[in-house]
Amino acid sequence: MTRVSSPVADSPDLPRPEDRQKLLERFLWLSVATALATVTIKSLAAYLTNSVGLWSDAAESTVNLVAALVAAWAIRLSAKPADHNHDFGHGKAEYVSAGVEGALIFVAAAAIIYSAIGRLMKPEPLEQLGIGLAISVVASLLNLGVGLALLRAGRAHRSITLEADGKHLLTDVWTSVGVLVGIGLVALTGWMPLDPIVAIGVGINILFTGYQLVRRSVVGLLDAALPEDEIAIVSAVLAHACADPKVDVTELRTRESGRQRFVYATLEVPGSWTVQHGHDLADEVEAAVDAALPGTTTFVHIEPIPESA
């Protein structure tokens, strides 16, 4: 017998699913607005200074805008309930979004490095550094605040999409810091190659963030198990719910799909048990798992064994 628990728990201590969804969507539209603002601000700073570092920084912010729009699409799609074509929901849309963001980071890094190499081969003087730096600092602070907010919200609500977008914005901050340091050093030393050299270093550094996002996305699409700490919670719950020495947990499998969790457990029970008895045990296990990890979909298979075994 297989029993399936409700995919979302209605707990007084947790916001309703529809409220959580609206909250996540607001964060992503905040990210879109931030990307629009920073693209404008950084493009102005790059135009005023003629810095390849700042032009590269503005290009990465354009990538952030595209990534934020993809994330907004994914977060809405992932919340759609199961239908006749998607029996387990649409949670994996979040992994697609994270993969796209990681790939876009690779593109941005490549563009930064390419532009910087060209400027390294043919240095050009920088202009109006003071106002250019001030404008870029404003954009960096904006990205920092929103990026940290997205990262916290993503971890709190188990949304890889929000986490990825937050990391993307924080990557942009590090890019800006590196560019600003390079421009500052050029202003102090007058050595023009410092601007593209710093831009190349920043481009190489953000490649690592892109790699992490793509890797996590691929792992999720391949039906990765729940994190070890959550598996330990499920195991403890099963041990408590199946404390009867006549009951044996013979198989436990887990997987995650975006914000969704799935648990599959096989329980061996005496063959003399009635269907009602097995049904009650399955209900108890479902309720216990859902209480420990709200929103988990649990499949319980009851396997009868001969009394003599």
ZINORNOR-V860493 format. One record per helix or strand. SS is the DSSP state (hx for helix, st for strand). FROM is the first residue (numbers start at 1). TO is the last residue. If there is no record, write none. Layout:
# ZINORNOR-V860493
ss->SS from->FROM to->TO
ss->SS from->FROM to->TO
This chain:
# ZINORNOR-V860493
ss->st from->2 to->4
ss->hx from->17 to->49
ss->hx from->52 to->78
ss->st from->83 to->83
ss->st from->86 to->86
ss->hx from->93 to->121
ss->hx from->129 to->156
ss->hx from->160 to->189
ss->hx from->193 to->221
ss->hx from->228 to->241
ss->st from->248 to->257
ss->st from->260 to->270
ss->hx from->275 to->292
ss->st from->296 to->305
